[in-house]
Amino acid sequence: MEFNNKVTINKINHTYFWMIPLLIMILGIMRDFQIFPVSKFIFVFVVLIALVIFNYENILYLLCFLIPLKNGIPGNYIFLLFALALLIKSPHINKKQIIFPSIIISYEVFLDVISPLSFNNVDLVSLCIRLFIVFFLIYDNVDKINMRKVSLSFAVGVVYLGFIVFFVSYKMVGINELFNGLRLGPTGRFFPKDSNLMLFTLNYNELGNFAAVGISFFIIIIYQLYCEEKRFVGTNQILCYMGVLFLFFCGLLTVSRTFLIVVFCEVLFVLFHNFKRKYLKILLGIMILFAILIKLFSFTKLGSTVLGRFVVNSELLTATGRTGLLKEYWGYQVSHISILLFGSGVVTYSTMHVNFSNAIHNMIQQVFFCYGLFGGLFFFYALLSPVLQMIKNKTKIAFPYFIPLFAILLFGQTIQILAPNNVLMIIPFCIWISEYELSQKGKEYSALT
């Protein structure tokens, strides 16, 4: 009887959980499709209600869902509420969850305060809240967290983001413009600059990054279903394949080279992990399907634009100017020994980068520019310590569960991690997934449906 009651409670919690994301999605559609004006504080109120009624695990799943949508919601208010909810509702807080974020936040504040440049206090508080959430989650106990629900929550959020961005763009400019090479992403360009509308808008690289990582989370779900059911075809699997194809379509419309490279590497990663004949057939089928889609697109201006991005020319050889940025920022650090050793601070960097050709487009360089040699090494140690510990312990590792972390770190070499911090906030969930074998010791997770 006790077991049946627990199952019933879990089903109820699961049902109530998806009601909140569904409500947020409906509100977002009404706002971005200009059906009905929706105040940003309605989103805050919905999240507040959810944080009050949800248990700790469902709060984490809701956060997974909202990370891809952070550009279209009042993040400063919402993430402050999440930080408070994590502290209040966490069943057990270990010392690392407090020590690591405290050190990094204190260092950031110190660098910004001693800087001769002025900075925005709101930006500093916003960054500190996000840094706290990231490192608090990285060192959380993942034993009782359902990794498939983590994967599903994030993947659904990315699919919804792609849906909103695509259909708003389609509504404003039509399908011909999108297929003629108008890059998918910043929907804000379709509205007056002085309208002050809050929309689900982001740049091309950010959307490509979310699409690539979303695909990796779908791969995790497919892999788990295969481990349980020993088959690749079923209702849940078909839904996952549809999600992969839609995100691939959205990623293709961003005309991002890095997106295609990361997705190709994800497929190869799984392909070389498992040489079972049946598994190979499915993966080769997916690769052939992707190749056919790209070939079909090659007959359109979009296709020629995408393929043209891989033509050997000055743009490809310089990674669209990224190699020049690497030299420019490195040269500045070498000539300013204090920034080389100790860094500028993220908020101060956000003020400084307008004096350069562009912002840093490499996560490693951005971390070392903002935190210096000493702070940068500590930052990466704090960020990846659980993974390093797993390798040190020589724990048996299921390599497919490293695909999200691999995807985010690979894509991160061409985009920013700290300012903006979209990439950074995905990393805890990618690390949780990679800890699958360590935390669950080989057990498979129960199905959600």
Secondary structure, 3 states (H helix, E strand, C coil): CHHHHHHHHHHHHHHHHHHHHHHHHHHHHHHHCCCCCCCHHHHHHHHHHHHHHCCHHHHHHHHHHHHHHHHHCCHHHHHHHHHHHHHHHCCCCCHHHHHHHHHHHHHHHHHHHHCCCCCCHHHHHHHHHHHHHHHHHHCCCCCCCCHHHHHHHHHHHHHHHHHHHHHHHHHHHCHHHHHCCCCCCCHHHHCCHHHCCCCCCCCHHHHHHHHHHHHHHHHHHHHHHHHHHCCCCCHHHHHHHHHHHHHHHHHHHCCCHHHHHHHHHHHHHHHHHCCCHHHHHHHHHHHHHHHHHHHHHCCCHHHHHHHHCCCCCHHHHCCCCHHHHHHHHHHHHHHCHHHHHHCCCHHHHHHHHHHCCCCCCCHHHHHHHHHHHHHHHHHHHHHHHHHHHHHHCCCCCCHHHHHHHHHHHHHCCCCCCCCCCHHHHHHHHHHHHHCHHHHHCCCCCCCCC
